[in-house]
Amino acid sequence: MSYAIALRCRKCGREYPLEPLNLCDFCFSPLEVIYDYKSISKAVSREKIIKGPPSMWRYKDLLPVDDDIVDIGTGFTPLVKADNLEQALGLEKLYIKNDCLNPTYSFKDRVVSIAITKAREFGFDTVACASTGNLAASVAAHAAKANIKSYVFVPSDVEPSKLTGIAIYNPVLVIVRGSYDDVNRLCSQLAQKYDWGFININLRPYYAEGSKTLGYEVAEQLGWLAPDCVVAPAASGLLFTRIWKSLDELSMLGLIQPVNTHMYVTQAAGSSPIVNAFEAGTLHVHPVKPNTIAKSIAIGDPADGYYALRVARQSGGGACAVTDEEMVAGMKLLAETEGIFAETAGGVVIAGLRKLVTSGVIKKDELTVAFITGAGLKTQEVIAGEVRPIVIQPNLESFEEIFGK
C-alpha cells in the first residue's frame, strides 16, 4: 500500500483526501501529495531500492500508488558521463541524464505511469490530457496497456512527427486550432462536464510525483550523492520543482547527505515567462504568447512558474533563456559530442548550460547534471536544414573526385 496520506494545498496548507482533485477550493492553489515519511523511513533503504526492478518502480515506496501498476518499462535511464561535451564546454564533472530512452521517448512516461495507475484506482474508464505532443503519446500508450479509452488534445502547430507517434496507439486524437494554453483551457472546461481522468488536471497531483523518479535515479547513479548543479528545461515548471523535491526527500530519509544543489531552469527565449520573472527579480510570472520552435516547452502561462522560481532562488541557482538558433546549435553539439539526439527541449538545456558555463555561473569543477527529457526523432523538422549529404556515383572514381585518393 502507498504511504501517501493526503493532498495538501501548496499555499494555504489545507488538506484534502486522496481523491481526483487538483486545486484548493479555498485559495485555488495547486494541491500536492503528502506522505507518512516516518513510516517510509522504516520501510525504505538503499539496499531495498538496489534490489528493486530496473525501472522507476524501484522507488515505489516514495510514490502515491497502491498495487496493479500500469507499467510499460519506464525509467532507470542512463546517466552518461559526458567526457567529450565537458571538454568542449570546459567542465570536469558533467553528466547527461538521458531520458530519451523511455518507451515513448520522453520523461512523460514517468508521470503518466503513475497518473494512469491512479485513474484505474479511482475507477475512471476514460482518460484525457492537454499536451504539446510528448504527454499525448505517453497517455495513449499507457491507456492502451491499461485497456481504457483515451482522448488526447494537442495544439494545431504540434510537430508532424509527434502526431504519428501519438496516433499509432489509437487514441481519440483531437487537434485544437490554437496554442497549448487554448488547449488547456478547453480541457479544463471538459473536465467539469465529463467524468474522465484528466491526466494534467484532476490527476495532476499524482502525475506530478512521477517526475521525482528522475532525481532519485540521478542520486542513486551518482553513488547516493546529490549533484552540485542541475540544469533542466521548464514548460509548466513542474518537472523542475519535482527534481528538487526528490533530492530533498532522499536527504530527509537519510539516503543521501544534506542537499546543496544549485537548480538552473532553462527556457526558449520565445516562451520564457519563468526566466523573465527571475531576471526581473520577482516571483510573479507574467504570461507570454509563445513563439518558438521548442513546442514541447512552449507554455506561455506556466501553472508551476511561481514554484519553479522559488526553487531556483532558494537553491542558489538561476534561470537562462536561449534563442531558437542557440537551441539548434545545442542539439547538434550534444549529438556530435555524446551521440545523443535530443529534441528541442534538450537543445535548450545544452545551450543554456553553455551560457551558464561561459558566464562563470557554473564552475568547471562542480558536478553538474543536465536533464535531456525527450528524443530528437520527435522534432526532426527543426534540423532538416542542417542535413547536407555528399552525393556520389557508385564507383571509386566518383569518391576520389571529391575526397582525393
N, C-alpha and C positions, 0 to 999 in steps of 0.2 A: 504493500500500500504506500501511497505517496505521503511525504512528510509535510506537504502543503497544508496550511491550516485556515487560510482566509485570503480575501482580497483586501487591499488597503489603498486608500486614496493617497497619491504621492504628494498632495498639497496639504490637505486638512487632517489626514490621518484616520478618517472614519473607516471602519471595517465592514466588509460585506461577506456573505457566504460564497463558497466556491461554486459559482454559477456562471452562465454565459453573460457576463456584464463587462463593460469596459470603461464606463465613466461614473464618477461620483454624482449622485443625484442632489448633492448639496452645493458643491462648487464647480461641478462639471470638469474636474481634472481627471487624468487617467488613473486607472487602478492597476496595481501590480500584485503579484502573488507574494505572500509571506509564508515563512516556514518555521517549523519547530527545530531550530538549529541545535538545541540541546540534545534532542533525540538523534539528529543526523550525526552529531559528533561521536555518538556511541556506536553508530552503525557503519560509518564510512572510515576508510583508511587508505593509505597509498597502496598497500598490498591488495586490498579488495578491488580497488579500481584497476590495477595492473592485471588482475586475473579475469577482468570482465571482457566482454566482446570487443573486437577491434572496430568499434563504431562509436557514435555519440552516446549510445546507451550504456556504456561502461560507467556513465555518471548518473544513472537513473535515480539514485538516492537524492540527488540535488535538483530533480526535475518534478513538475507538478502532475504526474500521471500515475495511474494505477497499472494494472496488467493489460494484456491484449493490445500490445503496442503495434501501431501501423508503421512498419519499417521497410524501406527498400534498399538499405545498406549505406546509410549516410554517416559521414564523419570519420574521425581519426585520419584525416587527410595529411599529406606530408608537410613537415616543417623543414624547409630546404635551407641549408647553409649556402648563402648566395655569394660564393667566393669571387666570381667574375664581376657581378654587379657591384659588390662592395669595393672592389678595386677601381672600377670606373667612377664611383662616387667619392672615393677617398674615405671609406669606412673600414672598420676592422672586425665588427661583430654584427653582421647583417643577416637576418633570416627572412625567408618568404613563407608565409602560411598560405599554401596553395589549395584554396577551396574550389578551384576549377574542377576538381576530380570527384565531386559528389555525383550522385546518379543523374540528376538533370542539369549538371554542370554549373551550379551556383550554391552559395551558402543557404539559399532559401529552403533547401531540403531539410535543414536543421529545424527551422521554425515550423515548417509545415508538418513534419512528422509528429511533433507534439500537438499542433492545432487539430489535425485530423483525428489523432487518438482521442483528444478531448471531445471533439464533435461526436464521435461514436459513443463515448461515455455518456454524453448528455442526451443521446437518443436522436440526433439530427439524421435525417435520411438524405439531406441535400446540403452541400457546402458551396460557398461562393467567395469571390475576392475581387478587389480592385487591384490592378497590377500594371507595372510598366513592362512586364514580359516575363521576368525570371520567376516571380511568385506564381504567376498563372500556370507556367509549365509544371512547377512543383505541385501545386494544388491538383492539377489534372492528373498527374502521375500517381500521387498518393490516394486520390479518390478512386482511381481505377483499381489500385491494390486493395483498398477497403471495400470495394464494390458498392460505392454510393455515388449519387449523381452530383455533378459539379457544373456550376456556371462561373465563367471567368470573364471579367470585363477589362478591356485594355483600351488605351487611347489610340486614335487613328494614326498617329505617327510612329507607332511601335515598329521596330526593325522587322523587315520581311522574314529574315532567318529565324527570328524568335517565334513568329506566328506558326511556322512549320513545326518547331519544337514544342509548341502548345497543342496544336491540332492533332498530332499523332496519338495522343492519349484519349481522344474522342470526348472532350468536354463540350458543353454548350459554350462556344466561343463568341463573345459579343464585342464588336468593335464600336467604341463610342466616339462620335465626332467631337473631339475636344481634347483638353490636356488631362494629365493624370489627376489633377485637382478636381476637374469636372467629373471624372470617373468616380473619384472617391465620394464626392457629394451625392452622386446618383446612388451609389451603393449604400450610403447612409440612409437615404430615403427608402430603398428597397428593404433594408434591414428592419425598418419599423413596420413594414407591411407583411413580409414573408417570414415564416418560421424556419429560417435556414441558419446554418452555422457560417457566419461571415468571418473568414479567417483573420482579417485585419480590422474587424470592428468588434462584434460581441465575443470573439475568441481571442482578441488581441493580448490580454494579459498573459495567457498561456503561450501563445505564439511567441511572444517576446522572450520567454525563457529559453527557447531553443538556441538563441544566439550566444548564450552563456557558454555553450559547449566549445565554442572557438577558443575562448580564454582558458577554459580548463585544459584543453588539449595542448595549447602552447606551453602552459606552465609545466605540465607533465613531460612534454617532449624536450623541454629545456633542462630536465632533471629536477623538477619541482622547484622552479625558480620563476619569479616574475621578471619580465624584461625591463630595461631602463626606459625604453621608449616604444610606444605603439603608434603606428601610422595607419589610419583606416579611413575608408570613404564614408560619406553620410548622405542619405536621402532624407528619410524622416528623422534620422539621428538615433534611432532605437538600437541598432547594432552597436554603435559606438558606446552607448551607455551600458549595454549588457556585457561587453568585453570588460569594462571597468568593474561592474558588479561581480563578475565571475572571479576576478583576481581577489577582490575584497572578501568574497565568501571563502575562498581557499585559505586565505590568511586567517580569517576568523575561526576556521575549523582546525587550524594548526597544521595544514598540509603544506603550506609554504611560509616563508618568513614575511614579516610586515612589508606591505607593498609601497614602493616608492617609484611607481611607473608614471612617466610623463605621457599624457594622451594627446595626440595630434590628429585633428579632424581635417579631412581634405574634401573639397568640392570642386565642381566645374565652375569656372567664372560666370558662365551663363545661367547658373542656377545655384547661387551661393548665399542664401539668406543667413545661414548659421555663421559662415565666415564673415559676412558683412557685419553682423552683430558683434562678433568677437573683436573685430578691428575697430568698431565704434565704441568699444568699452561698455556695452550694455548687455543685459540679459533678455532684452525684448527683441524678438525676431520679427522683422517686417517681411511679409510675403512678397515674392517677386514672380514675374512671369518668366518661366524657364525658356532659355534659348541656347541650347547646347546639343551636341551630338551624343552626349552621355545620357541617353534616355533612361537608363536604369536608375539613375540618381537624380533625375530631373523632377524634383518635387519642390514647388515654389512656396508651399505653406507647410513646413515640416512639423508634424504633430509632437515630436520629442525634441524640437530645436532648443527649447529652454533648458532641458535637462542635459543635452549634449554640451551646451555652453558651460553649464555648471561643472561638468566633468572635466572639460578642457581647462578651466580656470583652477579648480580645486586641486587638480593633479600637477599643476605647474607646467601644463602643456601649451597647446596653441591651436591655430587654425590657418589653413592655407588654401587658396584658390588658384586654379591653373586654367589657361586658355585651351580651346579645342586643339590648337596646333601643338601645344606642350603635351597635351594628353596623348595624342597620336605618337609623338616622339617617345613618350613614356612607355607606351605599348611596344614599340619597336625595340627600345633599349632592353626591356625585360626579356623579350623573345630572343634578341641577339646575344644576350649575355648568359641567360639561365635556361633557355629553351622552354619558357613558359609563355603561352599565347593567352593573354588576358583580354577580357572585354574592356570597354571604355572606362568603366569604373576603376579597373586595375591600372589603366594608364594614368588616371587622375592620382592614384596613390603613389605611383613611381615618380611622376612629375612633381608631385607635392613633396615627396621625400627628397628629391634632388634640390628643390628650392630650400628646404629646411636645413639641409647639409651645407649648401653653398653659403647661406646667410649665417652659418655658425650656430644656429639654434640647436641642432642635433650634433653632438660632438662625435669625433671619429671613433673614440674608444667606448662609446655607450652601446650596450646590447640592444639592438633595435629590431623590431618585428614589423614587417609591412604585410598587411592583410589583403590578399587578392581574392575577391569574392565571386568572380564569375569568369567563364571561359570565353575566349576570343571568337570561337565559331559562332557565337550568338550575335556578334557585331562586326561581321566581316566587311560590311559595306564601307565602313569608315576608313579602312586601309586598302581598299581596292585600288586606289590611285598609286599606291606605293609598290604595286607588283609590276615589275619591268623585266620580264624574262628575255633571255637572249635566244633568238630563233636561228637554227642552222639546218642545213640539209643532212640527210642520214649518211654522211661519208666523212672520212678523215680530213680530206682537203678543206671542206667547209668549216670544220672545227678549227683547223690550224690557220685558216684565213683570218679568223677573228682573234684567236688566242696565241697564235705563234706556235712554233714547233717545240 
